[in-house]
């Protein structure tokens, strides 16, 4: 959507007062006229979607409305996304929807989420206003520019020189009005759109608190589960071997005088138990914080991950510093989870990883050419999302059936300068 808006050029309105007539000013007003005309044309689907929404809500008791809203509400989301992109480009800001999370739900479940979501109702109100008052406001701009053209068309069809001069005199003031009013009218429409479509500041804070509360609870659950796993692994592995080691040493101590050969055999067995216990302890530590991550940083550790996989992995991008240790660990295990999914479940023949950091965001993309169909609500990816949300991070999964799969992760952080 942003790419489509970018084709219009720089749309940002920096001044509402009339400027001197020059090529840049004319080009800017022509672009704004095209935007206003496009907004006017979008009033047609807005009106249709408004009517269908009313019909869908009315038919909910008989069940037909659920299927209708399942098509209409995503359609409204696409339409309002276009208006948000345009308004954001005109005003030089982000216009965010702030929808309630409906992922991992059935159509019936999503419908109930939509009906309780104020952001969805703001979209419906916007469509109703866009097809009425918004239509008039947007249509006025191209009408001012088109009127002189229509006058001249009338002259061609019939009329003489008297009509010609009268039309010239009539067109002049309209062109002046077009030059003077276009930025203000388009700006007013953009401001009105943002007032309706942008998530209120208080709601942004409420939603952020909800996300933080949820991610904190899930992080605590995950941490508790990890502690239980470590305790279990210690009990079943190194602890059992150390207990066995103690028994062997005690038995060997008793046999040293009476049976030196048997004592020597027990000591050899005890030494083997020591080696095994150390190996298991190293494995446990590696699962908590891999040594390669501490030694080589995130990009080096991710590169080490790619070397042990059966399928080829292309790694691009480097980091100019190191993220904070907790973020580094979370992202490392997130990448490891994505690569494991690609290898075990996606039947991918190749994978790719891109690491970048810009504007205070650590950006990681992991993709594969496998069969797709990855479920963002599945245990593995849901765990990754929980890990990242604890640091204000986000995870977006694009995995159509048939592939490819792309997992995009972003985490705000500041890199520590090496040394």
CORDA-V572853 format. One record per helix or strand. SS is the DSSP state (alpha for helix, beta for strand). FROM is the first residue (numbers start at 1). LEN is the number of residues. If there is no record, write none. Layout:
ss->SS from->FROM len->LEN
ss->SS from->FROM len->LEN
This chain:
ss->alpha from->2 len->5
ss->alpha from->23 len->36
ss->alpha from->60 len->3
ss->alpha from->64 len->28
ss->alpha from->107 len->10
ss->alpha from->118 len->13
ss->alpha from->133 len->25
ss->alpha from->161 len->37
ss->alpha from->201 len->36
ss->alpha from->238 len->18
ss->alpha from->260 len->29
ss->alpha from->291 len->17
ss->beta from->312 len->5
ss->beta from->321 len->2
ss->alpha from->325 len->20
ss->beta from->350 len->9
ss->beta from->361 len->8
ss->alpha from->379 len->11
ss->beta from->394 len->6
ss->beta from->405 len->8
ss->beta from->416 len->2
